């Protein structure tokens, strides 16, 4: 057991190249001040993708309704700021708590049935919440969205400016904190049991792993992190609409993990950077057909393989082990 724990600790330890990488990320709103808004979007989407990777990449739970928790976090934080108090950190905590409670409630839906059943059930939860937000227009603003959300200064000192620098630093700081905690989580003995469940659920049950309770816990944790991403979006944009519950949110974050890779935390971050930069660049060139080019990129990524895509000279060389998609 001690050898296993030491191995997990080594896997969870930080590499030297990671420190300058995160320092550069935190300095990016200052270095790239004119692009602070998209940096903020990338950080939020990366956090959203990281939350999905916990259940998809590390546990093997396929979900098309992860936007339900994202939207719940967004509306909870926005309503709290508008009706109670505008403090960003308290509002973020409220969004996380509400999304976590919703995740705990919905965790029972992923304990039974096949992958197809889970896909439909998780998708149904998102659609139900979107319809509720639409019908409760006296509270949520309905199809017009929840407007007039004004956030107070962060830590009582830093105002949210139009350039988006404060918002970018805020989202990047939350992303870094969650990344550190998620890294400890997946490289703990608990995380090792999640990988065992992902690889072979029946074998995990046979060796005494409480599969259902593990699935419920990781699903709840992922819901809370998704709620944090939604809360950040509502706080930094000052707006929450039905769009946060829509299917394309769940589909986009799935595509992000396809691009970046599942089962490692940097996959969500890398995929978010590539996806958002491609979306921003291509949509500025061809606003009507940007989805075509992203779709074409995904097809090439799957056919060629992620490792070979970054090394074009290996495309036509045979690979003994095959290329990992």
Secondary structure, 3 states (H helix, E strand, C coil): CHHHHHHHHHHHCCCHHHHHHHHHHHHHHHHCHHHHHHHHHHHHHHHHHHHHHHHHCCCCCCCCCCHHHHHHHHHHHHHHHHHCCCCHHHHHHHHHHHHHHHHHHHHHHHCCCCHHHHHHHHHHHHHHHHHHHHHCHHHHCHHHCECCCCCCCECCCECCCCCCHHHHHHHHHHHHHHHHHHHHHHCCHHHHHHHHHHHCHHHHHHCCCCHHHHHHHHHHHHHHHHHHHHHHHHHHHCCECHHHHCHHHHHHHHHHHHHHCCCCHHHHHHHHHHHHHHHHHHHHHCCCCHHHHHHHHHHHHHHHCHHHHCCHHHCCCCCCCCCCC
